């Protein structure tokens, strides 16, 4: 058997857990083995360990199994092309935090395979997957208490996790982010004004730290959102409508080139952005009671 001794030990512990009918522990151990690059196969009288492919490829994001990296906080990134730049983002996270990292690549992940280790999970889905569906998969399947949805254009310049999670642990806010703002009531909700640090109506998914269970209770992201732009705003307003609060705060983060905006087909970008924003106007415009205090 070519698996390392540490993986064999996990597989033996899983076999013992199954014998004790502790199937929850057995499932957890299977996930731990998978995160180390092996699949455990039950055979008569024991098990076999088979080295997995470098990453999992699925037809649909929702088909992924639950992901447990045994971390209180996990950063999740949706990557649609420009994988070398995304790898820079992942490396900046790992250099400045101890959190888990989950990468969902739409199409071939390319150099992102190099980022895989015990705290970094990578899977790929077929091209054409929608942003909202992918974001919901990450929200539902990653079994960390706190989840950060982050754009691959964002870079850590320091530890952005600790201060954001410290705020979430106080229980006053469902989400904490780096960029956001207040809906402009004067122009009939057609724009958002960045007012700096403080309570806000919307947060953007450049970096959005969430209390995962509280976020799930709002219903998650709109699966009709094929494109990211304005989908994060719609999700934010859903949190506000459910009585949740959002905080914008200064964090040690930097913005690199936002390929997801600047380097996609402009017609596709504008059409899909408008669809997302039209849903916001239809569902929320005029409901000023859900908004945070003006400032």
Helices and strands as residue ranges (DSSP letters): H 5-19, H 23-35, E 38-43, E 46-51, E 56-58, G 61-63, E 73-79, H 83-96, E 100-106, G 110-115, E 120-125, H 131-141, E 146-150, E 154-156, H 160-169, E 175-177, E 180-183, E 192-193, E 198-200, E 202-203, E 207-211, H 212-217, H 231-241, E 246-248, E 253-255, H 259-262, H 266-284, G 288-290
